[in-house]
Amino acid sequence: MCEANAFVKSGEQEELFMEQVDIIEPFQDGLRLVDIFGKQKLIRARIKDMNLLNHRIILEEFQDK
């Protein structure tokens, strides 16, 4: 399996956002993540780092101005 877990980075902390992510797509002003079961989540963030060997995606939320 090639799924990865998505984490949101805030400062030095990383919080699990979604497990077993299969699809990441640009969506409006952020990203749409879909897991292997078809569950979807939207987040106003960008991809900060991806390490698919370790099955990790790090997201960084947009800061409101």
N, C-alpha and C positions, 0 to 999 in steps of 0.2 A: 504494500500500500504506500501511496505517496502523499497522504494527507499531512497537514501540519497544524500545529496549534498557533493561534494568533493571540498576541499579548499587546496590551496598551502600555507604553512607557510614559511615566510621569516622574520627572526628575530622575532619581536613581532606581525607582520602584518599577516593577513590571507586574501588571495584573492580567490574569487570563481573561480574554474576551470571548474566545470561541474555540472549541475543540474540533478536530478532524475537518479542517477547512479544505475544500476541494477546488473551489472557484473564488477568485478575487477579480472584481470588475470595477472600473470607474463608474460612479453613479452620482449624478447631479453634482454636489460639491463635496463628495467624499468617496467612499468605497462600499461596495456590496459584497458581503462574504456569504458563501453558501457551503454548508457542510455536506457530508456524504449521504445524509438522509433527506436533503432538500430544504432543511431549515435555513432561513435567511436572516441576516442582520445587516443593518446599515450603520455606518459610523462616519462622522466628519473627521477624517484623518488621512494621513499619507503613509506610505510604506517607508519606514526608516531603515529597516534591515531585514534581509531574508537569509536564512541558513537552512536550505532544504535537506542537507545531509543530516542535520539535527532536528528537522521537522519543526522549525520555529520561524514565525513571522512576527516582527516587531513593528507596531503601528505607533504613530505619534499624532495625537489629536490636534486639530487646528485650534489656535487660540483666538477667541472672539476679540475684535478690536473695539 
